[in-house]
Amino acid sequence: MTERVTLADSAGPADLAGPAESGGPAEYLAQVRWSDPDQLGHVNHARYLSYFEDARMMLLSGAPTGVPGSVGDRGCIAARVAVDYAAPVEFRPGLALRVETSVAAIGTSSWTLAQRMYDGGTAVAHCECVLVAYSYADSNARPLDDDERAYWQRFTDGG
């Protein structure tokens, strides 16, 4: 069973479904805006990056790390973001794209998110993002703390 959490103070759409008790991906609904398509009516490729980022930020807002720049010294930075486009998305009023985010790997100071975006049942893009735990005070990578590791473990296939 997937729990639905509403975060009213977020900058983007406020629907996020967390993983079931057994673990797995979180689901985020990215609202496509009228200004997002190009002249051909396709959602602009750069907007896909924003939808993936919005989904990551929703997960980070619930993490012990907090969002980058939060109070304290347990931030993180994106070290790598790669997107593979699978199909164009044509703008339709009211369209919301589903973004599923899971954790593919957890290392000493980094973790890798695997994200998939869907228009209905059609996969339209895949994203891999490597996040690194970062100390802003030391301007350096830092090891993940146990509570951070436990939080991200919930989003792996093994939960």
N, C-alpha and C positions, 0 to 999 in steps of 0.2 A: 504494500500500500504506500502511496506517495502522499506526503503531507504538503499542503499549500500554505505558503507564508506570504503575507502582504507587507511590504515595506513602503509605507506611504511617503516617507521622506526621501525616496530615491529620485534621481534626476530623470530616470527613464520609466518605462512601463513597470508596474508594481507587482507583477505576478511572477512568482518563483516557486516551483515545486521542488522540495528537497528529496533526497534519496529515501527509499524505503528502509526499514530497519536492517535489511540484509545488504544495504549499500547499493551503489549504482549511480547513474547520472542524475544531475539536477536539471530541471527543465525551466526555461525562461521564454516568455513570449515577447518578441520584439515587434512593436507596432511600426508598420511601414508608413511613413509620412508622405503627403502629397508632393513634397519637394525632393523626395529621394530618387525618383526615376530620372533617366536621361531623356534625350529628345526622341528616342525610339520607344519609350515607355517601359524600358527595363530598369530595374533597380540598379543604380550605379554601383560598380564594383567596390568603390571605397566605402560605401555605406555598410557593406558586409562586415568590414573590419570594426565599424562602430557597433553593430549588433553583437558581434562576438565580445567586444570589450564591455558592453553593457552587461552581458551575462556574467562575465568574469567579475565585474565590480559588485554585482549582486551577491556572488559567493563570497568575495572578500569582505563585504560589509558584515557578514555573519561570522567571519573567521577571527580567532584570537589575535592574529596579526593586525587586523583592521585594514582599512583602505590606505594606499600609499599616502604618506604625509600626515597620518593620524598622530595624536598625542602619544608619546612614548617612543621607544626606539626599536620597535619590532615591525619595521616596514618591509616592503618587497618591491622589486623592480622587474619589469619584463625584459628578459635577456634575448628572447627570440619569439617572433610571431610569423607563422607561415600559413598562407591560405591557398587551398586548391578549390577552384570554382568548377562545379559539376553541371550546373544548368542555370540559364537565365531566369530571373523572376520578373514577371510582368506585373506592373502596378494594378491593383484593384482596390477600390475604396473599402476600408475596414480590414485590409490584409494584415495579419500578424504571423510572423515567421517563428517557428519553434526552434529554439537553440538548446541542444542537450550538451551538458558539460560533465565530463568524467575526468578522473585523475589516472593518467597512464603510468606514471612513475613518480616515486618519492625518493629523493637522494638525501645527502647530508645537509645541504643548504639550498636545494632547489626542488621543484616539483614541476611536472609536465602535465598540462591540461590538454585533453583531446576534446574538441568541440565539433558538433555536427549541426547544420542548419537545414530545416525542412520547410517546404511550402506544401502544406497538407502532408501527403505520404511520400513526396518526392524530395530526395536529398539534393540540395542545391549548392552546398559548400561544406568543406571540412577545414578546421583550423587546428594547428598545434601551437601552443604557447608555453614557453619555459619561463617560470617565475623563480626569482632568486630572493631568498630571505636576505634583508639588507639592513645594516646599521647606518642610519643617517649621521649619527654622532661620530662614527669611525670612518665613514665613507668607504665601507667595505662589506663584502658578503659575510654572513654570519650563519652558524648552524641553526637548523629548525629546532624550536623548543618542543617538548613532548606534547603539549596541548595543541600546538599547531599541526604536528604530525598526525595526531589523533583526529583532528577536524578533517584534514584532507583525506585521510584513510577512508572516511565514510563514503567518499565519492569514487572509490575504486570498485572494480567488479567484485572483489571479495568482501568489500565493506569492512 
